[in-house]
Amino acid sequence: MPASANRMRRTLAVLLPVTMVAVTELPAQPPIPPTRRMSAADIDTVTLARPSIRQPYGADSLQWGELRLPDRQGRAARAPVAVLLHGGCWIASFATLRNTAPLADALAAGGMATWNVEYRRSDSPGGGWPNTFLDVAAAVDHLRVLARSFPIDTARVVIVGHSAGGQLALWAASRGALAPASPLYRADPLRPAAVVSLGGITDLDEFAQRAASGCGRGVPRLLGGPPAELPDRLAASSPIRRLPLGTPTLHIAGEQDGIAPDSVRQGYVQAARAAGDAPSVNRTVPGGHFELLDPRTEAGRTVVRELLSLLPSTRPGG
């Protein structure tokens, strides 16, 4: 295990003074041969094994999530929570929360509660600026409501985002520094213990230019115009402009991931460290952009192991 990853775990152990317990061993899953790079559609066909509880966090038809609970490990035990934010270029037709459901399933089997979130995208009625961001904020903060009825621990939350969801996950961790005048401001935001970006977008301006003919075209749709023409919106939403987050971050992507290449991820990590965010860790795994979401792949199993080892599995009490 890289020394930087060990430092991240030690940091979390200091931040979260709870009883450490062993991570639940992952259930065996049949591997799949690495014949080609996977797509979002491939991930949507992965069989799910655990039940989920559909819960709304707002009145809109897209403001809901799936809560999965681990098996109870003792009476009155509360489990840490992974909030999962799917990607899809911030465009509704590209992906839904079904894309992150296999990862949610595997984490729940391993001992973490999961809150797999749907939200309005740039082309959803009422979506885009600022409501896509406000949906994510409301979904994260809704964990406090869920904790009244379910055995989850809101002091031990990791926000996990894939692709465009990685941008939203990193942004969600920065909300405490937003000015009250910002349209993205929400009082008393729930602060995560860590953020894990899976092939995530760390720099909206850079991505909009680099991938202008592909997924990057979703950036002006998200912001309501070209980033260069909206500097205030860019500053309020682009992760690299939000540093320091004040939260440990782990960035994982496939070695063949063109959405989040190593050079861009490393640039963010270096900027985060320079701003005082420590630790900020960058890891590369086999595969492309979507293998990270499939627990049957080497990349997916690495993601699950990393997430399960970030936080203790349970703590007593309410």
C-alpha positions in Angstrom: 0.0 0.0 0.0 1.5 3.4 -0.9 2.8 5.5 2.0 0.5 8.4 1.0 -2.5 6.1 1.4 -1.3 5.0 4.8 -1.0 8.7 5.8 -4.5 9.3 4.7 -5.8 6.5 6.9 -3.8 7.7 9.9 -5.2 11.2 9.4 -8.7 9.8 9.4 -8.0 7.8 12.5 -7.1 11.1 14.3 -10.1 13.0 12.9 -12.5 10.2 13.8 -11.8 9.0 17.4 -13.8 5.8 17.3 -13.2 2.1 18.0 -11.4 0.5 15.1 -12.7 -2.9 13.9 -11.7 -5.2 11.1 -13.0 -4.5 7.7 -15.5 -7.1 6.5 -14.1 -9.5 3.9 -15.5 -8.9 0.5 -17.8 -11.6 -0.8 -16.4 -13.6 -3.7 -17.5 -12.4 -7.1 -16.8 -14.0 -10.4 -14.2 -12.0 -12.3 -14.7 -10.8 -15.8 -12.1 -11.0 -18.5 -10.5 -7.7 -19.6 -11.4 -8.1 -23.2 -12.2 -4.4 -23.8 -12.8 -1.2 -21.9 -16.2 -1.1 -20.3 -19.0 1.4 -20.9 -21.7 3.0 -18.8 -24.2 0.5 -20.4 -22.0 -2.4 -19.3 -22.2 -1.2 -15.7 -25.9 -1.0 -15.8 -26.2 -4.7 -16.4 -24.2 -5.8 -13.3 -26.4 -7.9 -11.1 -27.4 -6.4 -7.8 -27.7 -8.6 -4.7 -28.7 -6.4 -1.8 -32.0 -4.6 -1.1 -32.3 -0.9 -1.2 -34.7 1.6 0.4 -35.9 4.4 -1.8 -36.0 7.7 0.0 -36.8 11.2 -1.3 -34.7 14.2 -0.2 -36.9 16.7 -1.9 -40.1 17.2 -3.8 -38.9 16.8 -7.4 -39.1 13.5 -9.1 -35.3 13.3 -9.4 -34.6 14.2 -5.8 -34.3 10.8 -4.3 -31.7 8.2 -3.4 -31.3 4.5 -2.6 -30.2 3.6 1.0 -28.5 0.3 1.4 -27.7 -0.9 4.9 -25.0 -3.4 5.9 -25.8 -6.4 8.1 -26.0 -5.2 11.8 -22.7 -5.9 13.6 -24.0 -5.6 17.1 -26.9 -4.0 18.9 -27.3 -0.2 18.4 -24.3 -0.2 16.0 -24.1 2.7 13.5 -22.4 2.2 10.2 -20.3 4.7 8.3 -21.9 6.0 5.1 -20.7 6.4 1.5 -22.6 8.9 -0.4 -22.4 7.9 -4.1 -22.8 10.5 -6.9 -23.0 9.1 -10.5 -21.5 10.8 -13.5 -22.7 11.2 -17.0 -21.4 14.6 -18.1 -24.1 16.4 -16.1 -26.5 15.3 -18.8 -29.6 13.2 -18.0 -29.5 10.8 -20.9 -25.9 9.7 -20.2 -26.2 8.0 -16.8 -28.4 7.5 -13.7 -27.8 6.2 -10.2 -28.0 2.6 -11.7 -24.4 3.3 -12.8 -23.2 3.5 -9.2 -25.5 0.9 -7.8 -23.0 -2.1 -8.1 -20.5 -0.2 -6.1 -23.2 0.7 -3.5 -24.1 -2.9 -3.4 -20.6 -4.1 -2.8 -19.9 -1.5 -0.1 -23.0 -2.5 1.8 -22.0 -6.1 1.7 -18.6 -5.1 3.1 -20.0 -3.2 6.1 -20.8 0.4 5.0 -24.1 2.0 4.5 -24.6 3.6 1.1 -26.7 6.5 0.0 -26.8 6.3 -3.8 -28.1 9.7 -5.1 -30.1 10.8 -8.1 -30.1 14.5 -8.9 -31.3 16.9 -11.6 -28.7 17.3 -14.4 -28.2 20.3 -16.7 -31.0 19.2 -19.1 -33.5 18.1 -16.5 -36.4 20.5 -15.8 -35.1 22.8 -13.1 -31.6 21.5 -13.4 -28.3 23.1 -14.2 -27.1 26.2 -12.4 -27.6 26.4 -9.5 -30.1 23.5 -8.8 -27.8 20.6 -9.8 -25.5 21.7 -7.0 -28.3 22.4 -4.6 -29.7 18.9 -5.2 -26.3 17.4 -4.2 -26.1 19.6 -1.2 -29.6 18.6 -0.1 -28.9 14.9 -0.7 -25.8 15.0 1.4 -27.4 17.0 4.3 -30.4 14.6 4.2 -28.2 12.0 5.9 -29.1 13.8 9.1 -32.8 13.0 8.5 -32.1 9.4 7.5 -30.1 8.9 10.7 -33.2 9.5 12.7 -34.7 6.3 11.3 -31.7 4.2 10.2 -28.5 3.1 12.0 -26.0 5.4 10.1 -23.3 7.6 11.5 -23.3 11.1 10.1 -19.9 11.8 11.7 -18.3 9.2 9.4 -19.3 10.0 5.9 -17.2 9.7 2.7 -18.5 11.3 -0.5 -17.7 9.2 -3.6 -18.2 10.6 -7.1 -17.6 9.1 -10.5 -16.6 11.3 -13.5 -18.9 14.4 -13.3 -20.0 13.1 -10.0 -16.4 13.4 -8.8 -16.6 17.1 -9.5 -19.8 17.3 -7.5 -18.3 15.2 -4.6 -15.3 17.5 -4.3 -17.5 20.5 -4.6 -19.8 19.2 -1.8 -16.8 19.0 0.5 -16.0 22.7 -0.1 -19.4 24.1 0.7 -18.4 25.3 4.2 -16.3 28.0 2.6 -19.1 29.4 0.3 -20.2 33.0 1.1 -23.8 33.4 2.3 -24.4 35.5 -0.8 -23.6 32.6 -3.1 -26.5 31.0 -4.9 -24.9 27.6 -3.9 -24.8 28.5 -0.2 -26.6 26.2 2.2 -26.3 26.8 6.0 -24.6 24.2 8.2 -23.5 21.8 5.5 -22.6 18.2 6.6 -18.9 17.9 6.4 -17.5 14.6 5.1 -14.6 12.8 6.6 -13.1 12.2 3.2 -13.8 12.5 -0.6 -13.0 9.8 -3.1 -13.0 10.9 -6.8 -13.3 8.1 -9.3 -12.1 9.3 -12.7 -13.5 12.7 -11.5 -13.4 16.1 -13.1 -11.2 18.3 -11.0 -10.9 21.4 -13.2 -14.1 22.5 -15.0 -12.3 25.1 -17.2 -9.6 22.7 -18.3 -12.0 19.9 -19.0 -14.4 22.1 -21.0 -11.5 23.0 -23.3 -9.8 19.6 -23.5 -13.0 17.6 -24.1 -15.1 20.3 -25.9 -16.4 17.9 -28.5 -17.1 15.2 -25.9 -18.1 15.1 -22.3 -16.7 18.6 -21.8 -19.6 20.1 -23.6 -21.6 19.4 -20.4 -19.6 22.1 -18.5 -21.3 25.2 -20.2 -24.6 23.4 -19.9 -24.0 23.0 -16.2 -22.8 26.5 -15.6 -25.3 28.2 -17.9 -22.6 29.4 -20.4 -18.9 29.2 -21.3 -16.7 29.0 -18.1 -14.5 32.0 -19.3 -17.6 34.1 -19.4 -18.8 33.1 -15.9 -15.8 33.5 -13.6 -17.9 33.8 -10.5 -19.7 30.5 -11.2 -16.5 28.8 -12.1 -14.8 29.9 -8.9 -17.8 28.7 -6.9 -18.0 25.2 -8.5 -14.7 24.0 -10.0 -12.8 21.8 -7.5 -9.4 23.2 -8.2 -10.7 26.7 -7.6 -12.2 25.7 -4.2 -8.9 24.7 -2.6 -8.2 24.1 0.2 -11.2 21.7 0.9 -10.0 20.9 4.4 -10.9 17.3 3.7 -8.7 14.3 2.8 -9.1 13.3 -0.9 -8.3 10.2 -2.8 -8.3 10.2 -6.6 -8.5 6.9 -8.4 -8.7 6.4 -12.2 -7.9 3.8 -14.8 -4.6 3.9 -16.6 -6.6 4.2 -19.9 -9.0 6.8 -18.6 -9.1 9.7 -21.0 -11.6 11.6 -19.0 -9.3 11.9 -15.9 -5.8 11.4 -17.1 -3.0 11.1 -14.6 -1.4 14.4 -15.5 -4.6 16.3 -14.6 -5.2 14.3 -11.4 -1.7 14.9 -10.3 -2.0 18.6 -11.0 -5.0 18.8 -8.7 -3.2 16.8 -6.0 -0.2 19.0 -6.2 -2.4 22.1 -6.0 -4.3 20.7 -3.1 -1.1 19.9 -1.1 0.3 23.4 -1.9 -3.0 24.9 -0.5 -2.6 22.9 2.7 -4.9 19.9 2.0 -3.2 16.8 3.3 -3.3 14.1 2.5 -4.4 14.2 -1.1 -3.6 10.9 -2.8 -3.6 9.9 -6.5 -3.8 6.3 -7.6 -3.9 4.6 -11.0 -5.5 1.2 -11.5 -6.0 -1.1 -14.6 -8.7 -0.3 -17.1 -10.6 2.7 -18.4 -13.2 5.0 -17.1 -15.9 2.6 -16.0 -14.1 -0.5 -14.7 -13.9 1.4 -11.3 -17.7 0.9 -10.9 -17.7 -2.9 -11.4 -16.7 -4.9 -8.3 -15.9 -7.9 -10.5 -12.9 -6.1 -12.1 -9.5 -5.6 -10.5 -10.1 -1.8 -10.6 -13.5 -2.1 -9.0 -12.3 -4.4 -6.2 -9.5 -2.0 -5.5 -12.0 0.8 -5.1 -14.2 -1.2 -2.8 -11.2 -2.2 -0.6 -9.9 1.4 -0.4 -13.3 2.7 0.6 -13.9 0.0 3.2 -10.5 0.7 4.8 -11.0 4.5 5.0 -13.4 4.4 7.9 -14.0 2.1 10.8 -17.0 -0.2 10.1 -19.1 0.4 13.1 -19.3 2.3 16.4 -21.6 1.8 19.4 -24.4 4.1 20.2 -26.7 6.5 18.4 
